[in-house]
Amino acid sequence: MAINNSAARLHNILSLCRKADLGGKPMLKAWCNVLGHPESMEEILVVGKIGKVFALPTRITSEIAQIDDIDF
């Protein structure tokens, strides 16, 4: 199920990271596991997906700043 809320997406990813047994896996394979992609996925595609995860906090900040009732 796709989540349209940036904060919920980030929370979901972080929760998956905490639950996943990634001990000793190379970083790109661990990210594939967390993001639900096969470990054989091309590295450039995995790095692009990781970049989107890293962009979520900035997007969340922008979304929060648009709420009138919050002094940001």
Secondary structure as GFF3:
##gff-version 3
##sequence-region A 1 72
A	DSSP	alpha_helix	6	19	.	.	.	ID=ss1
A	DSSP	alpha_helix	27	35	.	.	.	ID=ss2
A	DSSP	alpha_helix	43	65	.	.	.	ID=ss3
###
